[in-house]
Amino acid sequence: MAMSPEPVRGADLTVSDGRQTAFTGNTLAVASMLTWAAGFPAAEVLLQSWPPVALFAARMVLAVLVMVPIWILIDGPVRVLRARWGHALFVGGLGIGAGMFLILVAQKLTDPVTVAIIASCAPLIATLLELAARTRRLRWNFALGMGVSIIGGLVATSAMAPAQLGPGAACAVGATALFCWASMATARDFPELSQLGRSTITLAGGLATVAVVVPTAGFLGLEVMPARPVDAAQIGMLAFYAVFSLGLSQFFFVASVGKLGVALASFHINIAPFYVMVIMMALGEDWNWTRALGAALVALAVVLAQDRKPRPVHPSSA
């Protein structure tokens, strides 16, 4: 079948339907980045006593413990039991679990600036994945939007600081690629599941990597236990960080990928530093014009990439 000019959504797509789909997809992506960014203040406090590996493991465990029962309650136990758990273990374990661990290793070997710079190239990696999967034809306006999004991400992360190359940077590239691939596979490979089911099953698959990540981190010399006793305040922040900033954010992002494709949805990743800044302003930090400029560039990139009229795929092109 011939490729459509954007992620395949059906032969009877009209201009009105396409605009509604784009609006819904972008709204979901914004919600995903907002909920993800909202977890940064909690993470900043928790990381004062929690090593990254321990926080990763606890976050995954708590998110799955909350989301799986909700999924069972809403969709029913039969659908949950009949889901493709073997494939979910592969997608979630490799794309989410291993991806998160590689980010931790990248931060350990380099610095946050290097990781942020590489993560800002997520639109390029996601686009290459869609081109390889033959779900997108690269049009000039999308390519322009992708370039502007990357520039906006670099500006938003203040990437004028020097980055460190080497094994740490390679881990960051691998983590970004795995996350993009897992998001695409989650939205594509579980059509029989609801949006809640799709996001939950791959998170559960990612949980399996905790059993590997924690001992591996210990072998690499990383701390794997909190430095001080866990109190009620930490539990509250961890619950917010896991359920809201991971579980709910993943649900919104997977739903956005289903509407826009992983390439366009990933544009919104580069605006997350602006959301973090706005949230931190409420906690007393200052306005940063550099991040605001980066956010504006990413918003422009989203408009550029979608500034076209959807066209139906006629049977003659199949």
C-alpha positions as CSV (number, residue, x, y, z in Angstrom):
1,M,0.0,0.0,0.0
2,A,1.2,3.5,-0.8
3,M,2.4,5.6,2.2
4,S,0.1,8.4,3.3
5,P,1.7,11.8,3.9
6,E,1.3,11.4,7.6
7,P,0.8,8.5,10.1
8,V,-1.9,6.2,8.6
9,R,-5.4,6.8,10.1
10,G,-7.8,5.5,7.4
11,A,-8.9,6.0,3.9
12,D,-11.9,8.2,4.7
13,L,-10.0,10.9,6.5
14,T,-11.5,14.3,5.8
15,V,-10.0,17.7,6.4
16,S,-12.3,18.3,9.4
17,D,-11.5,14.9,10.9
18,G,-7.8,15.5,10.4
19,R,-7.9,18.9,12.1
20,Q,-9.8,17.4,15.0
21,T,-7.4,14.5,15.3
22,A,-4.4,16.9,15.3
23,F,-6.0,19.1,17.9
24,T,-6.8,16.2,20.2
25,G,-3.3,14.7,19.7
26,N,-1.5,17.9,20.5
27,T,-3.7,18.5,23.5
28,L,-2.8,15.1,24.8
29,A,0.9,15.7,24.2
30,V,0.7,19.0,26.1
31,A,-1.1,17.2,29.0
32,S,1.6,14.5,28.9
33,M,4.5,17.0,29.1
34,L,2.7,19.1,31.8
35,T,2.1,16.1,34.0
36,W,5.7,14.8,33.4
37,A,7.2,18.3,34.2
38,A,5.1,18.5,37.4
39,G,7.1,15.7,38.9
40,F,10.4,17.5,38.8
41,P,9.9,19.4,42.1
42,A,9.1,16.1,43.8
43,A,12.1,14.4,42.2
44,E,14.4,17.3,43.2
45,V,13.5,16.8,46.8
46,L,13.5,13.0,46.7
47,L,17.0,12.9,45.1
48,Q,18.4,14.6,48.1
49,S,18.2,11.3,49.9
50,W,17.2,8.7,47.2
51,P,19.9,7.5,44.8
52,P,18.6,7.6,41.2
53,V,18.3,3.8,40.9
54,A,16.3,3.4,44.0
55,L,14.0,6.2,42.9
56,F,13.6,4.6,39.5
57,A,12.7,1.2,41.0
58,A,10.2,2.6,43.6
59,R,8.6,4.9,40.9
60,M,8.1,2.0,38.5
61,V,6.7,-0.4,41.2
62,L,4.3,2.2,42.6
63,A,3.0,3.3,39.2
64,V,2.3,-0.3,38.2
65,L,0.7,-1.2,41.5
66,V,-1.8,1.7,41.0
67,M,-2.4,1.5,37.3
68,V,-3.0,-2.3,36.9
69,P,-5.9,-2.5,39.4
70,I,-7.5,0.6,37.7
71,W,-7.1,-1.1,34.3
72,I,-8.7,-4.3,35.7
73,L,-11.5,-2.3,37.2
74,I,-12.3,-0.4,34.0
75,D,-11.6,-2.9,31.2
76,G,-12.3,-6.1,33.2
77,P,-10.0,-9.0,34.2
78,V,-10.7,-11.1,31.1
79,R,-9.3,-8.4,28.7
80,V,-6.3,-7.9,31.0
81,L,-5.5,-11.6,31.2
82,R,-5.9,-12.1,27.4
83,A,-3.6,-9.2,26.6
84,R,-0.3,-9.8,24.8
85,W,1.8,-9.9,28.0
86,G,4.8,-11.6,26.3
87,H,5.1,-8.8,23.7
88,A,4.5,-6.2,26.4
89,L,7.4,-7.6,28.4
90,F,9.6,-7.1,25.4
91,V,8.4,-3.6,24.5
92,G,8.2,-2.4,28.1
93,G,11.3,-4.1,29.3
94,L,13.5,-3.0,26.4
95,G,12.0,0.4,25.6
96,I,10.9,1.7,29.0
97,G,12.8,-0.2,31.6
98,A,16.2,-0.4,29.8
99,G,15.7,3.1,28.4
100,M,15.2,4.6,31.9
101,F,18.3,2.7,33.1
102,L,20.4,4.0,30.3
103,I,19.4,7.6,31.1
104,L,20.6,7.0,34.7
105,V,23.9,5.6,33.4
106,A,24.2,8.6,31.0
107,Q,23.7,11.1,33.8
108,K,26.3,9.2,35.9
109,L,28.9,9.2,33.1
110,T,28.2,12.7,31.8
111,D,26.0,15.5,33.1
112,P,22.4,16.8,32.8
113,V,23.3,19.2,30.0
114,T,24.6,16.4,27.7
115,V,21.6,14.3,28.4
116,A,19.2,17.2,27.7
117,I,21.0,18.1,24.4
118,I,20.7,14.5,23.1
119,A,17.1,14.2,24.3
120,S,16.2,17.3,22.3
121,C,17.0,15.3,19.2
122,A,14.1,12.9,19.9
123,P,12.1,14.3,16.9
124,L,14.8,13.3,14.5
125,I,15.1,9.8,16.0
126,A,11.4,9.4,16.0
127,T,11.1,10.5,12.4
128,L,13.7,8.0,11.3
129,L,11.8,5.3,13.1
130,E,8.6,6.2,11.3
131,L,10.3,6.4,7.9
132,A,11.8,3.0,8.6
133,A,8.3,1.7,9.5
134,R,6.9,3.3,6.3
135,T,4.2,5.2,8.3
136,R,5.3,8.6,7.2
137,R,6.4,10.3,4.0
138,L,8.9,13.1,4.8
139,R,7.4,16.4,3.4
140,W,9.2,19.7,3.4
141,N,7.1,21.3,6.0
142,F,7.5,18.4,8.4
143,A,11.3,18.4,7.9
144,L,11.4,22.2,8.5
145,G,9.3,21.8,11.7
146,M,11.5,19.0,12.9
147,G,14.6,21.2,12.5
148,V,13.0,24.1,14.3
149,S,11.9,21.8,17.1
150,I,15.4,20.5,17.6
151,I,16.8,24.1,17.7
152,G,14.0,25.0,20.1
153,G,15.0,22.1,22.3
154,L,18.6,23.1,22.3
155,V,17.7,26.7,23.2
156,A,15.3,25.6,25.9
157,T,17.9,23.4,27.6
158,S,20.5,26.2,27.3
159,A,22.7,23.9,25.2
160,M,25.4,26.5,24.8
161,A,27.2,24.8,27.6
162,P,29.7,22.2,26.4
163,A,28.5,18.6,26.2
164,Q,30.5,15.5,27.0
165,L,30.8,12.8,24.4
166,G,31.8,9.2,24.8
167,P,30.0,6.2,26.4
168,G,27.7,8.4,28.4
169,A,26.5,10.2,25.4
170,A,26.0,6.9,23.6
171,C,23.8,5.7,26.5
172,A,21.7,8.9,26.2
173,V,21.2,8.3,22.4
174,G,20.3,4.7,23.1
175,A,17.8,5.7,25.8
176,T,16.1,8.3,23.5
177,A,15.8,5.9,20.7
178,L,14.4,3.1,22.9
179,F,11.8,5.5,24.4
180,C,10.7,6.7,21.0
181,W,10.5,3.1,19.7
182,A,8.6,1.9,22.7
183,S,6.1,4.7,22.4
184,M,5.5,3.9,18.8
185,A,5.2,0.1,19.5
186,T,2.8,0.7,22.4
187,A,0.4,2.7,20.3
188,R,0.7,0.3,17.3
189,D,1.0,-3.2,18.6
190,F,-1.9,-3.4,21.0
191,P,-5.0,-2.4,18.9
192,E,-7.3,-4.6,21.0
193,L,-6.6,-2.7,24.2
194,S,-7.9,0.7,25.4
195,Q,-5.5,3.6,25.7
196,L,-5.3,2.9,29.5
197,G,-4.5,-0.8,28.7
198,R,-1.8,0.1,26.2
199,S,0.0,2.5,28.5
200,T,-0.3,0.2,31.5
201,I,0.8,-3.1,30.0
202,T,4.1,-1.7,28.7
203,L,4.7,0.0,32.1
204,A,4.2,-3.4,33.7
205,G,6.6,-4.9,31.2
206,G,9.1,-2.3,32.1
207,L,8.8,-3.2,35.8
208,A,10.4,-6.5,35.0
209,T,13.7,-4.7,34.4
210,V,13.8,-3.5,38.0
211,A,15.0,-7.0,39.0
212,V,17.9,-6.6,36.6
213,V,18.6,-2.9,37.0
214,V,19.0,-2.8,40.8
215,P,21.7,-5.5,41.1
216,T,23.4,-4.2,37.9
217,A,23.5,-0.7,39.4
218,G,25.0,-2.2,42.5
219,F,27.6,-4.0,40.4
220,L,28.5,-0.7,38.7
221,G,29.1,1.0,42.1
222,L,25.9,3.0,42.2
223,E,23.9,3.4,45.5
224,V,20.7,1.5,45.5
225,M,19.1,2.4,48.9
226,P,17.8,5.6,50.3
227,A,20.3,7.5,52.5
228,R,17.8,8.1,55.3
229,P,14.6,6.6,56.6
230,V,11.5,7.0,54.4
231,D,8.9,9.2,56.1
232,A,5.3,10.1,55.2
233,A,6.3,13.2,53.3
234,Q,8.6,11.2,51.0
235,I,5.9,8.6,50.4
236,G,3.5,11.4,49.4
237,M,6.0,12.9,47.0
238,L,6.9,9.5,45.6
239,A,3.2,8.7,45.0
240,F,2.8,11.9,43.0
241,Y,6.0,11.3,41.1
242,A,5.0,7.7,40.2
243,V,1.3,7.9,39.6
244,F,0.8,11.4,38.2
245,S,4.2,12.2,36.6
246,L,4.8,8.7,35.2
247,G,1.6,6.8,34.9
248,L,-0.7,9.6,33.9
249,S,1.9,11.2,31.7
250,Q,2.6,7.9,29.9
251,F,-1.2,7.4,29.3
252,F,-1.4,10.9,27.7
253,F,1.7,10.4,25.6
254,V,0.7,7.0,24.2
255,A,-2.7,8.4,23.3
256,S,-1.0,11.3,21.6
257,V,1.2,9.0,19.6
258,G,-1.9,7.2,18.5
259,K,-3.3,10.4,17.1
260,L,-0.2,12.1,15.7
261,G,2.5,9.5,15.3
262,V,5.6,9.3,17.5
263,A,7.6,11.8,15.5
264,L,5.2,14.7,15.8
265,A,4.3,13.8,19.4
266,S,8.0,13.9,20.3
267,F,8.2,17.5,19.3
268,H,6.5,18.3,22.5
269,I,9.3,16.8,24.6
270,N,11.4,19.8,23.7
271,I,8.9,22.2,25.3
272,A,9.0,20.4,28.7
273,P,11.9,22.6,30.1
274,F,9.6,25.6,29.7
275,Y,6.8,23.8,31.7
276,V,9.3,22.9,34.4
277,M,10.3,26.6,34.6
278,V,6.7,27.7,34.9
279,I,6.0,25.2,37.7
280,M,9.3,26.1,39.5
281,M,8.3,29.8,39.3
282,A,5.3,29.0,41.5
283,L,7.9,27.7,44.0
284,G,10.0,30.9,43.9
285,E,12.4,30.6,41.0
286,D,12.9,33.3,38.3
287,W,11.6,33.6,34.8
288,N,14.1,32.4,32.1
289,W,13.7,34.1,28.7
290,T,16.0,31.5,27.1
291,R,13.6,28.7,27.9
292,A,10.6,30.8,26.9
293,L,12.3,31.4,23.5
294,G,12.9,27.7,23.1
295,A,9.3,26.9,24.0
296,A,8.1,29.4,21.4
297,L,10.3,27.8,18.7
298,V,8.9,24.3,19.5
299,A,5.4,25.6,19.4
300,L,6.2,27.1,15.9
301,A,7.6,23.8,14.9
302,V,4.4,22.0,15.8
303,V,2.4,24.4,13.6
304,L,4.8,24.1,10.7
305,A,4.8,20.4,10.7
306,Q,1.0,20.2,10.6
307,D,0.3,23.1,8.3
308,R,-1.2,21.1,5.5
309,K,-4.6,19.7,4.6
310,P,-5.0,16.0,5.2
311,R,-5.8,14.1,2.0
312,P,-7.6,10.7,1.8
313,V,-5.8,7.7,0.5
314,H,-7.7,6.7,-2.6
315,P,-8.1,3.0,-3.4
316,S,-6.2,3.5,-6.7
317,S,-3.0,4.3,-4.7
318,A,-3.1,1.0,-2.8
